[in-house]
Amino acid sequence: MEKFIWAFIIGGAICVIGQIAMDVFKLTPAHTMSSLVVIGAILGGLGLYEPLIKFAGAGATVPISSFGNSLVKGALAEAERSGIIGVLTGIFEVTSAGVSSAIIFGFMASLLFKSKG
């Protein structure tokens, strides 16, 4: 039960940071999302995001900041195996399933629903 509470608090805090970025700093949703990905990548590169995931579970893996962490984690793991070229291939290896799913489901949604614009 305690794990669920911490997941809610940490996930909510990440969302609050994003909302503050939009309301106070007047960032667009795209800028806010990009900022959260970059923050997640920096924290992942410094080794600080994995302990957060262990502590908060889904509260840290569901927000978009986890995508940045995944990019860096894949790049670093592949760089150890393949050198500098591994940085590029590692990014795509780890995140390809999520990106592919987003494209496929977005396409399917576009076939099923009419746009309002």
Biopython code that builds the backbone (N, CA, C, O; Angstrom):
import numpy as np
from Bio.PDB.StructureBuilder import StructureBuilder

atoms = [
    (1, "MET", "N", (0.823, -1.196, 0.000)),
    (1, "MET", "CA", (0.000, 0.000, 0.000)),
    (1, "MET", "C", (0.865, 1.255, 0.000)),
    (1, "MET", "O", (0.541, 2.241, -0.662)),
    (2, "GLU", "N", (1.960, 1.212, 0.743)),
    (2, "GLU", "CA", (2.847, 2.376, 0.815)),
    (2, "GLU", "C", (3.453, 2.677, -0.555)),
    (2, "GLU", "O", (3.651, 3.840, -0.907)),
    (3, "LYS", "N", (3.748, 1.628, -1.328)),
    (3, "LYS", "CA", (4.328, 1.798, -2.669)),
    (3, "LYS", "C", (3.374, 2.586, -3.577)),
    (3, "LYS", "O", (3.812, 3.424, -4.365)),
    (4, "PHE", "N", (2.071, 2.313, -3.460)),
    (4, "PHE", "CA", (1.087, 3.028, -4.270)),
    (4, "PHE", "C", (1.034, 4.505, -3.908)),
    (4, "PHE", "O", (0.899, 5.366, -4.778)),
    (5, "ILE", "N", (1.139, 4.784, -2.632)),
    (5, "ILE", "CA", (1.092, 6.179, -2.176)),
    (5, "ILE", "C", (2.292, 6.950, -2.714)),
    (5, "ILE", "O", (2.145, 8.071, -3.201)),
    (6, "TRP", "N", (3.491, 6.345, -2.625)),
    (6, "TRP", "CA", (4.687, 7.017, -3.135)),
    (6, "TRP", "C", (4.642, 7.170, -4.646)),
    (6, "TRP", "O", (5.101, 8.179, -5.181)),
    (7, "ALA", "N", (4.095, 6.181, -5.338)),
    (7, "ALA", "CA", (3.951, 6.292, -6.792)),
    (7, "ALA", "C", (3.042, 7.467, -7.139)),
    (7, "ALA", "O", (3.331, 8.235, -8.057)),
    (8, "PHE", "N", (1.949, 7.601, -6.403)),
    (8, "PHE", "CA", (1.021, 8.710, -6.623)),
    (8, "PHE", "C", (1.692, 10.054, -6.339)),
    (8, "PHE", "O", (1.527, 11.005, -7.102)),
    (9, "ILE", "N", (2.438, 10.132, -5.257)),
    (9, "ILE", "CA", (3.080, 11.393, -4.868)),
    (9, "ILE", "C", (4.167, 11.779, -5.879)),
    (9, "ILE", "O", (4.214, 12.925, -6.325)),
    (10, "ILE", "N", (5.032, 10.840, -6.241)),
    (10, "ILE", "CA", (6.132, 11.144, -7.164)),
    (10, "ILE", "C", (5.588, 11.436, -8.565)),
    (10, "ILE", "O", (6.008, 12.405, -9.197)),
    (11, "GLY", "N", (4.673, 10.624, -9.049)),
    (11, "GLY", "CA", (4.071, 10.881, -10.360)),
    (11, "GLY", "C", (3.331, 12.204, -10.386)),
    (11, "GLY", "O", (3.405, 12.947, -11.364)),
    (12, "GLY", "N", (2.619, 12.495, -9.309)),
    (12, "GLY", "CA", (1.922, 13.784, -9.205)),
    (12, "GLY", "C", (2.884, 14.950, -9.167)),
    (12, "GLY", "O", (2.623, 15.999, -9.756)),
    (13, "ALA", "N", (4.004, 14.770, -8.471)),
    (13, "ALA", "CA", (5.004, 15.848, -8.397)),
    (13, "ALA", "C", (5.599, 16.141, -9.766)),
    (13, "ALA", "O", (5.830, 17.302, -10.106)),
    (14, "ILE", "N", (5.848, 15.104, -10.554)),
    (14, "ILE", "CA", (6.364, 15.311, -11.907)),
    (14, "ILE", "C", (5.339, 16.073, -12.745)),
    (14, "ILE", "O", (5.698, 16.968, -13.511)),
    (15, "CYS", "N", (4.077, 15.720, -12.600)),
    (15, "CYS", "CA", (3.021, 16.420, -13.329)),
    (15, "CYS", "C", (2.886, 17.868, -12.864)),
    (15, "CYS", "O", (2.646, 18.761, -13.675)),
    (16, "VAL", "N", (3.038, 18.099, -11.575)),
    (16, "VAL", "CA", (2.976, 19.467, -11.047)),
    (16, "VAL", "C", (4.115, 20.311, -11.616)),
    (16, "VAL", "O", (3.918, 21.479, -11.949)),
    (17, "ILE", "N", (5.305, 19.721, -11.728)),
    (17, "ILE", "CA", (6.434, 20.440, -12.327)),
    (17, "ILE", "C", (6.097, 20.843, -13.756)),
    (17, "ILE", "O", (6.372, 21.970, -14.166)),
    (18, "GLY", "N", (5.506, 19.934, -14.510)),
    (18, "GLY", "CA", (5.097, 20.249, -15.876)),
    (18, "GLY", "C", (4.036, 21.325, -15.932)),
    (18, "GLY", "O", (4.090, 22.204, -16.793)),
    (19, "GLN", "N", (3.070, 21.272, -15.028)),
    (19, "GLN", "CA", (2.006, 22.278, -15.008)),
    (19, "GLN", "C", (2.546, 23.647, -14.622)),
    (19, "GLN", "O", (2.133, 24.664, -15.179)),
    (20, "ILE", "N", (3.471, 23.671, -13.666)),
    (20, "ILE", "CA", (4.092, 24.949, -13.275)),
    (20, "ILE", "C", (4.879, 25.525, -14.449)),
    (20, "ILE", "O", (4.856, 26.733, -14.682)),
    (21, "ALA", "N", (5.568, 24.666, -15.183)),
    (21, "ALA", "CA", (6.327, 25.135, -16.346)),
    (21, "ALA", "C", (5.403, 25.812, -17.359)),
    (21, "ALA", "O", (5.779, 26.808, -17.976)),
    (22, "MET", "N", (4.198, 25.274, -17.528)),
    (22, "MET", "CA", (3.264, 25.872, -18.482)),
    (22, "MET", "C", (2.605, 27.131, -17.931)),
    (22, "MET", "O", (2.442, 28.114, -18.654)),
    (23, "ASP", "N", (2.222, 27.108, -16.646)),
    (23, "ASP", "CA", (1.486, 28.236, -16.078)),
    (23, "ASP", "C", (2.377, 29.414, -15.700)),
    (23, "ASP", "O", (2.050, 30.561, -16.006)),
    (24, "VAL", "N", (3.488, 29.143, -15.045)),
    (24, "VAL", "CA", (4.339, 30.219, -14.535)),
    (24, "VAL", "C", (5.326, 30.699, -15.597)),
    (24, "VAL", "O", (5.479, 31.901, -15.812)),
    (25, "PHE", "N", (5.988, 29.760, -16.255)),
    (25, "PHE", "CA", (7.010, 30.124, -17.229)),
    (25, "PHE", "C", (6.455, 30.267, -18.642)),
    (25, "PHE", "O", (7.195, 30.581, -19.574)),
    (26, "LYS", "N", (5.148, 30.036, -18.802)),
    (26, "LYS", "CA", (4.448, 30.189, -20.079)),
    (26, "LYS", "C", (5.051, 29.345, -21.205)),
    (26, "LYS", "O", (5.108, 29.773, -22.358)),
    (27, "LEU", "N", (5.498, 28.140, -20.849)),
    (27, "LEU", "CA", (5.998, 27.220, -21.856)),
    (27, "LEU", "C", (4.820, 26.546, -22.551)),
    (27, "LEU", "O", (3.781, 26.305, -21.935)),
    (28, "THR", "N", (4.984, 26.248, -23.820)),
    (28, "THR", "CA", (3.946, 25.511, -24.535)),
    (28, "THR", "C", (3.986, 24.050, -24.077)),
    (28, "THR", "O", (4.979, 23.611, -23.497)),
    (29, "PRO", "N", (2.914, 23.299, -24.333)),
    (29, "PRO", "CA", (2.951, 21.880, -23.972)),
    (29, "PRO", "C", (4.116, 21.131, -24.620)),
    (29, "PRO", "O", (4.696, 20.239, -24.001)),
    (30, "ALA", "N", (4.460, 21.480, -25.850)),
    (30, "ALA", "CA", (5.585, 20.815, -26.524)),
    (30, "ALA", "C", (6.903, 21.130, -25.824)),
    (30, "ALA", "O", (7.736, 20.242, -25.642)),
    (31, "HIS", "N", (7.098, 22.389, -25.432)),
    (31, "HIS", "CA", (8.316, 22.761, -24.712)),
    (31, "HIS", "C", (8.377, 22.071, -23.352)),
    (31, "HIS", "O", (9.438, 21.623, -22.917)),
    (32, "THR", "N", (7.242, 21.993, -22.696)),
    (32, "THR", "CA", (7.187, 21.344, -21.390)),
    (32, "THR", "C", (7.521, 19.862, -21.513)),
    (32, "THR", "O", (8.294, 19.327, -20.718)),
    (33, "MET", "N", (6.941, 19.205, -22.506)),
    (33, "MET", "CA", (7.206, 17.787, -22.703)),
    (33, "MET", "C", (8.677, 17.558, -23.029)),
    (33, "MET", "O", (9.302, 16.649, -22.482)),
    (34, "SER", "N", (9.226, 18.373, -23.910)),
    (34, "SER", "CA", (10.647, 18.245, -24.249)),
    (34, "SER", "C", (11.528, 18.476, -23.035)),
    (34, "SER", "O", (12.523, 17.777, -22.840)),
    (35, "SER", "N", (11.164, 19.454, -22.221)),
    (35, "SER", "CA", (11.940, 19.745, -21.012)),
    (35, "SER", "C", (11.928, 18.566, -20.048)),
    (35, "SER", "O", (12.955, 18.229, -19.460)),
    (36, "LEU", "N", (10.768, 17.943, -19.888)),
    (36, "LEU", "CA", (10.679, 16.793, -18.989)),
    (36, "LEU", "C", (11.489, 15.612, -19.518)),
    (36, "LEU", "O", (12.090, 14.876, -18.736)),
    (37, "VAL", "N", (11.510, 15.425, -20.837)),
    (37, "VAL", "CA", (12.330, 14.353, -21.418)),
    (37, "VAL", "C", (13.807, 14.639, -21.160)),
    (37, "VAL", "O", (14.560, 13.737, -20.792)),
    (38, "VAL", "N", (14.224, 15.892, -21.353)),
    (38, "VAL", "CA", (15.630, 16.259, -21.133)),
    (38, "VAL", "C", (15.999, 16.107, -19.656)),
    (38, "VAL", "O", (17.081, 15.613, -19.335)),
    (39, "ILE", "N", (15.113, 16.525, -18.764)),
    (39, "ILE", "CA", (15.378, 16.369, -17.327)),
    (39, "ILE", "C", (15.524, 14.887, -16.971)),
    (39, "ILE", "O", (16.420, 14.509, -16.217)),
    (40, "GLY", "N", (14.636, 14.053, -17.520)),
    (40, "GLY", "CA", (14.736, 12.613, -17.287)),
    (40, "GLY", "C", (16.031, 12.036, -17.833)),
    (40, "GLY", "O", (16.628, 11.148, -17.224)),
    (41, "ALA", "N", (16.468, 12.542, -18.990)),
    (41, "ALA", "CA", (17.724, 12.072, -19.582)),
    (41, "ALA", "C", (18.914, 12.478, -18.721)),
    (41, "ALA", "O", (19.828, 11.682, -18.505)),
    (42, "ILE", "N", (18.904, 13.715, -18.231)),
    (42, "ILE", "CA", (20.003, 14.179, -17.379)),
    (42, "ILE", "C", (20.059, 13.380, -16.086)),
    (42, "ILE", "O", (21.126, 12.938, -15.663)),
    (43, "LEU", "N", (18.894, 13.198, -15.462)),
    (43, "LEU", "CA", (18.860, 12.412, -14.217)),
    (43, "LEU", "C", (19.285, 10.967, -14.471)),
    (43, "LEU", "O", (19.960, 10.361, -13.639)),
    (44, "GLY", "N", (18.892, 10.419, -15.615)),
    (44, "GLY", "CA", (19.314, 9.060, -15.961)),
    (44, "GLY", "C", (20.809, 8.979, -16.190)),
    (44, "GLY", "O", (21.456, 8.028, -15.752)),
    (45, "GLY", "N", (21.361, 9.966, -16.873)),
    (45, "GLY", "CA", (22.798, 9.989, -17.126)),
    (45, "GLY", "C", (23.622, 10.127, -15.860)),
    (45, "GLY", "O", (24.738, 9.616, -15.770)),
    (46, "LEU", "N", (23.054, 10.829, -14.874)),
    (46, "LEU", "CA", (23.740, 10.992, -13.592)),
    (46, "LEU", "C", (23.490, 9.822, -12.646)),
    (46, "LEU", "O", (24.045, 9.774, -11.549)),
    (47, "GLY", "N", (22.650, 8.876, -13.079)),
    (47, "GLY", "CA", (22.356, 7.714, -12.245)),
    (47, "GLY", "C", (21.347, 7.987, -11.142)),
    (47, "GLY", "O", (21.272, 7.236, -10.169)),
    (48, "LEU", "N", (20.568, 9.058, -11.285)),
    (48, "LEU", "CA", (19.601, 9.410, -10.247)),
    (48, "LEU", "C", (18.180, 8.944, -10.553)),
    (48, "LEU", "O", (17.341, 8.905, -9.653)),
    (49, "TYR", "N", (17.895, 8.592, -11.806)),
    (49, "TYR", "CA", (16.524, 8.215, -12.145)),
    (49, "TYR", "C", (16.201, 6.779, -11.754)),
    (49, "TYR", "O", (15.071, 6.492, -11.359)),
    (50, "GLU", "N", (17.161, 5.880, -11.854)),
    (50, "GLU", "CA", (16.921, 4.481, -11.476)),
    (50, "GLU", "C", (16.532, 4.336, -10.001)),
    (50, "GLU", "O", (15.589, 3.602, -9.704)),
    (51, "PRO", "N", (17.222, 5.009, -9.058)),
    (51, "PRO", "CA", (16.764, 4.928, -7.672)),
    (51, "PRO", "C", (15.344, 5.476, -7.491)),
    (51, "PRO", "O", (14.580, 4.984, -6.660)),
    (52, "LEU", "N", (15.004, 6.496, -8.278)),
    (52, "LEU", "CA", (13.642, 7.039, -8.213)),
    (52, "LEU", "C", (12.632, 6.005, -8.693)),
    (52, "LEU", "O", (11.547, 5.887, -8.124)),
    (53, "ILE", "N", (12.980, 5.253, -9.737)),
    (53, "ILE", "CA", (12.096, 4.197, -10.234)),
    (53, "ILE", "C", (11.950, 3.091, -9.195)),
    (53, "ILE", "O", (10.849, 2.585, -8.974)),
    (54, "LYS", "N", (13.048, 2.718, -8.562)),
    (54, "LYS", "CA", (12.973, 1.686, -7.518)),
    (54, "LYS", "C", (12.117, 2.133, -6.346)),
    (54, "LYS", "O", (11.425, 1.323, -5.729)),
    (55, "PHE", "N", (12.164, 3.425, -6.042)),
    (55, "PHE", "CA", (11.413, 3.965, -4.915)),
    (55, "PHE", "C", (9.937, 4.153, -5.253)),
    (55, "PHE", "O", (9.071, 3.778, -4.462)),
    (56, "ALA", "N", (9.637, 4.732, -6.424)),
    (56, "ALA", "CA", (8.265, 5.124, -6.743)),
    (56, "ALA", "C", (7.582, 4.238, -7.765)),
    (56, "ALA", "O", (6.384, 4.404, -7.995)),
    (57, "GLY", "N", (8.281, 3.312, -8.386)),
    (57, "GLY", "CA", (7.647, 2.410, -9.349)),
    (57, "GLY", "C", (7.014, 3.156, -10.507)),
    (57, "GLY", "O", (7.672, 3.945, -11.185)),
    (58, "ALA", "N", (5.724, 2.901, -10.730)),
    (58, "ALA", "CA", (5.008, 3.509, -11.853)),
    (58, "ALA", "C", (4.929, 5.023, -11.747)),
    (58, "ALA", "O", (4.743, 5.700, -12.758)),
    (59, "GLY", "N", (5.066, 5.564, -10.553)),
    (59, "GLY", "CA", (5.066, 7.015, -10.402)),
    (59, "GLY", "C", (6.229, 7.667, -11.115)),
    (59, "GLY", "O", (6.174, 8.852, -11.443)),
    (60, "ALA", "N", (7.291, 6.900, -11.361)),
    (60, "ALA", "CA", (8.452, 7.423, -12.073)),
    (60, "ALA", "C", (8.564, 6.870, -13.492)),
    (60, "ALA", "O", (9.210, 7.492, -14.335)),
    (61, "THR", "N", (7.955, 5.723, -13.778)),
    (61, "THR", "CA", (8.087, 5.137, -15.109)),
    (61, "THR", "C", (7.004, 5.588, -16.077)),
    (61, "THR", "O", (7.227, 5.560, -17.288)),
    (62, "VAL", "N", (5.844, 6.002, -15.592)),
    (62, "VAL", "CA", (4.760, 6.397, -16.481)),
    (62, "VAL", "C", (4.945, 7.804, -17.061)),
    (62, "VAL", "O", (4.682, 7.985, -18.250)),
    (63, "PRO", "N", (5.378, 8.806, -16.297)),
    (63, "PRO", "CA", (5.537, 10.152, -16.886)),
    (63, "PRO", "C", (6.571, 10.173, -18.007)),
    (63, "PRO", "O", (7.423, 9.290, -18.101)),
    (64, "ILE", "N", (6.481, 11.191, -18.850)),
    (64, "ILE", "CA", (7.339, 11.313, -20.031)),
    (64, "ILE", "C", (8.812, 11.431, -19.675)),
    (64, "ILE", "O", (9.663, 11.145, -20.516)),
    (65, "SER", "N", (9.134, 11.836, -18.475)),
    (65, "SER", "CA", (10.539, 11.945, -18.072)),
    (65, "SER", "C", (11.235, 10.583, -18.115)),
    (65, "SER", "O", (12.452, 10.509, -18.278)),
    (66, "SER", "N", (10.469, 9.521, -17.971)),
    (66, "SER", "CA", (11.032, 8.173, -18.050)),
    (66, "SER", "C", (11.537, 7.860, -19.454)),
    (66, "SER", "O", (12.453, 7.054, -19.617)),
    (67, "PHE", "N", (10.946, 8.491, -20.470)),
    (67, "PHE", "CA", (11.395, 8.284, -21.848)),
    (67, "PHE", "C", (12.821, 8.794, -22.022)),
    (67, "PHE", "O", (13.639, 8.150, -22.679)),
    (68, "GLY", "N", (13.117, 9.947, -21.437)),
    (68, "GLY", "CA", (14.480, 10.479, -21.483)),
    (68, "GLY", "C", (15.461, 9.552, -20.790)),
    (68, "GLY", "O", (16.570, 9.325, -21.275)),
    (69, "ASN", "N", (15.045, 9.022, -19.658)),
    (69, "ASN", "CA", (15.878, 8.064, -18.937)),
    (69, "ASN", "C", (16.139, 6.831, -19.795)),
    (69, "ASN", "O", (17.264, 6.331, -19.828)),
    (70, "SER", "N", (15.122, 6.338, -20.484)),
    (70, "SER", "CA", (15.281, 5.158, -21.341)),
    (70, "SER", "C", (16.239, 5.430, -22.495)),
    (70, "SER", "O", (17.045, 4.571, -22.854)),
    (71, "LEU", "N", (16.152, 6.619, -23.074)),
    (71, "LEU", "CA", (17.067, 6.974, -24.165)),
    (71, "LEU", "C", (18.514, 6.913, -23.706)),
    (71, "LEU", "O", (19.363, 6.320, -24.372)),
    (72, "VAL", "N", (18.788, 7.531, -22.565)),
    (72, "VAL", "CA", (20.164, 7.577, -22.059)),
    (72, "VAL", "C", (20.627, 6.189, -21.633)),
    (72, "VAL", "O", (21.764, 5.802, -21.902)),
    (73, "LYS", "N", (19.753, 5.444, -20.975)),
    (73, "LYS", "CA", (20.119, 4.107, -20.522)),
    (73, "LYS", "C", (20.480, 3.206, -21.699)),
    (73, "LYS", "O", (21.463, 2.467, -21.643)),
    (74, "GLY", "N", (19.681, 3.268, -22.766)),
    (74, "GLY", "CA", (19.971, 2.472, -23.952)),
    (74, "GLY", "C", (21.258, 2.905, -24.632)),
    (74, "GLY", "O", (22.050, 2.072, -25.072)),
    (75, "ALA", "N", (21.461, 4.211, -24.713)),
    (75, "ALA", "CA", (22.672, 4.730, -25.358)),
    (75, "ALA", "C", (23.919, 4.337, -24.582)),
    (75, "ALA", "O", (24.917, 3.934, -25.180)),
    (76, "LEU", "N", (23.877, 4.448, -23.271)),
    (76, "LEU", "CA", (25.044, 4.110, -22.458)),
    (76, "LEU", "C", (25.346, 2.610, -22.485)),
    (76, "LEU", "O", (26.507, 2.207, -22.564)),
    (77, "ALA", "N", (24.303, 1.792, -22.418)),
    (77, "ALA", "CA", (24.508, 0.337, -22.438)),
    (77, "ALA", "C", (25.104, -0.114, -23.765)),
    (77, "ALA", "O", (26.015, -0.942, -23.798)),
    (78, "GLU", "N", (24.590, 0.432, -24.848)),
    (78, "GLU", "CA", (25.097, 0.034, -26.165)),
    (78, "GLU", "C", (26.469, 0.631, -26.440)),
    (78, "GLU", "O", (27.272, 0.033, -27.156)),
    (79, "ALA", "N", (26.746, 1.799, -25.881)),
    (79, "ALA", "CA", (28.064, 2.413, -26.048)),
    (79, "ALA", "C", (29.148, 1.562, -25.397)),
    (79, "ALA", "O", (30.269, 1.487, -25.901)),
    (80, "GLU", "N", (28.819, 0.924, -24.286)),
    (80, "GLU", "CA", (29.785, 0.036, -23.634)),
    (80, "GLU", "C", (30.099, -1.173, -24.504)),
    (80, "GLU", "O", (31.228, -1.662, -24.508)),
    (81, "ARG", "N", (29.103, -1.655, -25.240)),
    (81, "ARG", "CA", (29.294, -2.836, -26.082)),
    (81, "ARG", "C", (29.896, -2.507, -27.441)),
    (81, "ARG", "O", (30.776, -3.220, -27.924)),
    (82, "SER", "N", (29.417, -1.417, -28.065)),
    (82, "SER", "CA", (29.786, -1.156, -29.457)),
    (82, "SER", "C", (30.565, 0.128, -29.680)),
    (82, "SER", "O", (30.879, 0.459, -30.823)),
    (83, "GLY", "N", (30.879, 0.845, -28.643)),
    (83, "GLY", "CA", (31.603, 2.100, -28.812)),
    (83, "GLY", "C", (30.684, 3.237, -29.200)),
    (83, "GLY", "O", (29.496, 3.221, -28.880)),
    (84, "ILE", "N", (31.229, 4.221, -29.888)),
    (84, "ILE", "CA", (30.493, 5.448, -30.183)),
    (84, "ILE", "C", (29.271, 5.209, -31.072)),
    (84, "ILE", "O", (28.262, 5.894, -30.910)),
    (85, "ILE", "N", (29.335, 4.263, -31.999)),
    (85, "ILE", "CA", (28.185, 3.964, -32.853)),
    (85, "ILE", "C", (27.046, 3.376, -32.025)),
    (85, "ILE", "O", (25.879, 3.489, -32.400)),
    (86, "GLY", "N", (27.384, 2.753, -30.907)),
    (86, "GLY", "CA", (26.373, 2.194, -30.023)),
    (86, "GLY", "C", (25.490, 3.243, -29.385)),
    (86, "GLY", "O", (24.358, 2.949, -29.001)),
    (87, "VAL", "N", (25.991, 4.463, -29.265)),
    (87, "VAL", "CA", (25.176, 5.545, -28.709)),
    (87, "VAL", "C", (23.942, 5.747, -29.583)),
    (87, "VAL", "O", (22.833, 5.892, -29.069)),
    (88, "LEU", "N", (24.130, 5.756, -30.889)),
    (88, "LEU", "CA", (22.996, 5.948, -31.806)),
    (88, "LEU", "C", (22.086, 4.734, -31.864)),
    (88, "LEU", "O", (20.864, 4.869, -31.811)),
    (89, "THR", "N", (22.671, 3.554, -31.973)),
    (89, "THR", "CA", (21.840, 2.358, -32.088)),
    (89, "THR", "C", (21.146, 2.019, -30.774)),
    (89, "THR", "O", (20.039, 1.481, -30.783)),
    (90, "GLY", "N", (21.778, 2.324, -29.650)),
    (90, "GLY", "CA", (21.181, 2.025, -28.350)),
    (90, "GLY", "C", (19.923, 2.819, -28.086)),
    (90, "GLY", "O", (18.984, 2.315, -27.469)),
    (91, "ILE", "N", (19.895, 4.057, -28.547)),
    (91, "ILE", "CA", (18.711, 4.898, -28.371)),
    (91, "ILE", "C", (17.510, 4.252, -29.045)),
    (91, "ILE", "O", (16.426, 4.183, -28.466)),
    (92, "PHE", "N", (17.708, 3.778, -30.268)),
    (92, "PHE", "CA", (16.598, 3.202, -31.011)),
    (92, "PHE", "C", (16.224, 1.809, -30.527)),
    (92, "PHE", "O", (15.055, 1.425, -30.573)),
    (93, "GLU", "N", (17.204, 1.059, -30.068)),
    (93, "GLU", "CA", (16.948, -0.306, -29.613)),
    (93, "GLU", "C", (16.023, -0.329, -28.397)),
    (93, "GLU", "O", (15.098, -1.139, -28.333)),
    (94, "VAL", "N", (16.269, 0.544, -27.452)),
    (94, "VAL", "CA", (15.494, 0.532, -26.208)),
    (94, "VAL", "C", (14.113, 1.157, -26.379)),
    (94, "VAL", "O", (13.152, 0.693, -25.765)),
    (95, "THR", "N", (13.994, 2.187, -27.192)),
    (95, "THR", "CA", (12.738, 2.933, -27.277)),
    (95, "THR", "C", (11.903, 2.593, -28.506)),
    (95, "THR", "O", (10.809, 3.135, -28.665)),
    (96, "SER", "N", (12.379, 1.726, -29.366)),
    (96, "SER", "CA", (11.668, 1.467, -30.619)),
    (96, "SER", "C", (10.266, 0.896, -30.406)),
    (96, "SER", "O", (9.352, 1.235, -31.159)),
    (97, "ALA", "N", (10.075, 0.058, -29.424)),
    (97, "ALA", "CA", (8.741, -0.524, -29.198)),
    (97, "ALA", "C", (7.735, 0.555, -28.812)),
    (97, "ALA", "O", (6.607, 0.553, -29.306)),
    (98, "GLY", "N", (8.125, 1.466, -27.945)),
    (98, "GLY", "CA", (7.216, 2.538, -27.532)),
    (98, "GLY", "C", (6.897, 3.495, -28.659)),
    (98, "GLY", "O", (5.744, 3.892, -28.830)),
    (99, "VAL", "N", (7.903, 3.870, -29.430)),
    (99, "VAL", "CA", (7.694, 4.789, -30.550)),
    (99, "VAL", "C", (6.840, 4.112, -31.629)),
    (99, "VAL", "O", (5.925, 4.724, -32.179)),
    (100, "SER", "N", (7.143, 2.868, -31.919)),
    (100, "SER", "CA", (6.367, 2.130, -32.928)),
    (100, "SER", "C", (4.911, 1.995, -32.495)),
    (100, "SER", "O", (4.005, 2.165, -33.312)),
    (101, "SER", "N", (4.682, 1.695, -31.239)),
    (101, "SER", "CA", (3.309, 1.579, -30.735)),
    (101, "SER", "C", (2.565, 2.893, -30.876)),
    (101, "SER", "O", (1.404, 2.908, -31.284)),
    (102, "ALA", "N", (3.218, 3.995, -30.543)),
    (102, "ALA", "CA", (2.570, 5.303, -30.653)),
    (102, "ALA", "C", (2.188, 5.596, -32.100)),
    (102, "ALA", "O", (1.104, 6.119, -32.358)),
    (103, "ILE", "N", (3.051, 5.270, -33.031)),
    (103, "ILE", "CA", (2.760, 5.520, -34.445)),
    (103, "ILE", "C", (1.609, 4.630, -34.920)),
    (103, "ILE", "O", (0.687, 5.105, -35.584)),
    (104, "ILE", "N", (1.665, 3.349, -34.581)),
    (104, "ILE", "CA", (0.631, 2.410, -35.039)),
    (104, "ILE", "C", (-0.729, 2.759, -34.445)),
    (104, "ILE", "O", (-1.725, 2.815, -35.166)),
    (105, "PHE", "N", (-0.778, 2.995, -33.132)),
    (105, "PHE", "CA", (-2.064, 3.308, -32.508)),
    (105, "PHE", "C", (-2.577, 4.686, -32.937)),
    (105, "PHE", "O", (-3.787, 4.883, -33.053)),
    (106, "GLY", "N", (-1.684, 5.629, -33.170)),
    (106, "GLY", "CA", (-2.099, 6.933, -33.688)),
    (106, "GLY", "C", (-2.706, 6.803, -35.078)),
    (106, "GLY", "O", (-3.711, 7.443, -35.387)),
    (107, "PHE", "N", (-2.093, 5.972, -35.912)),
    (107, "PHE", "CA", (-2.627, 5.735, -37.258)),
    (107, "PHE", "C", (-3.993, 5.065, -37.183)),
    (107, "PHE", "O", (-4.917, 5.456, -37.896)),
    (108, "MET", "N", (-4.127, 4.055, -36.322)),
    (108, "MET", "CA", (-5.409, 3.366, -36.171)),
    (108, "MET", "C", (-6.492, 4.321, -35.680)),
    (108, "MET", "O", (-7.631, 4.262, -36.145)),
    (109, "ALA", "N", (-6.146, 5.195, -34.749)),
    (109, "ALA", "CA", (-7.113, 6.173, -34.241)),
    (109, "ALA", "C", (-7.531, 7.129, -35.352)),
    (109, "ALA", "O", (-8.694, 7.526, -35.424)),
    (110, "SER", "N", (-6.592, 7.499, -36.218)),
    (110, "SER", "CA", (-6.924, 8.417, -37.316)),
    (110, "SER", "C", (-7.880, 7.776, -38.306)),
    (110, "SER", "O", (-8.660, 8.474, -38.954)),
    (111, "LEU", "N", (-7.829, 6.459, -38.432)),
    (111, "LEU", "CA", (-8.754, 5.773, -39.329)),
    (111, "LEU", "C", (-10.154, 5.650, -38.718)),
    (111, "LEU", "O", (-11.151, 5.653, -39.439)),
    (112, "LEU", "N", (-10.221, 5.543, -37.405)),
    (112, "LEU", "CA", (-11.495, 5.326, -36.731)),
    (112, "LEU", "C", (-12.261, 6.602, -36.416)),
    (112, "LEU", "O", (-13.491, 6.578, -36.353)),
    (113, "PHE", "N", (-11.560, 7.718, -36.218)),
    (113, "PHE", "CA", (-12.210, 8.952, -35.783)),
    (113, "PHE", "C", (-11.936, 10.086, -36.750)),
    (113, "PHE", "O", (-10.896, 10.126, -37.407)),
    (114, "LYS", "N", (-12.897, 11.020, -36.829)),
    (114, "LYS", "CA", (-12.716, 12.199, -37.679)),
    (114, "LYS", "C", (-12.066, 13.300, -36.834)),
    (114, "LYS", "O", (-12.373, 13.466, -35.653)),
    (115, "SER", "N", (-11.165, 14.040, -37.471)),
    (115, "SER", "CA", (-10.536, 15.144, -36.756)),
    (115, "SER", "C", (-11.505, 16.319, -36.679)),
    (115, "SER", "O", (-12.401, 16.456, -37.513)),
    (116, "LYS", "N", (-11.316, 17.147, -35.686)),
    (116, "LYS", "CA", (-12.179, 18.301, -35.507)),
    (116, "LYS", "C", (-11.641, 19.527, -36.231)),
    (116, "LYS", "O", (-12.323, 20.548, -36.312)),
    (117, "GLY", "N", (-10.429, 19.435, -36.756)),
    (117, "GLY", "CA", (-9.801, 20.608, -37.369)),
    (117, "GLY", "C", (-9.936, 20.701, -38.830)),
    (117, "GLY", "O", (-9.441, 21.652, -39.436)),
]
sb = StructureBuilder()
sb.init_structure("model")
sb.init_model(0)
sb.init_chain("A")
sb.init_seg("    ")
for serial, (resi, resn, name, xyz) in enumerate(atoms, 1):
    if name == "N":
        sb.init_residue(resn, " ", resi, " ")
    sb.init_atom(name, np.array(xyz, "f"), 0.0, 1.0, " ", f" {name:<3s}", serial, name[0])
structure = sb.get_structure()
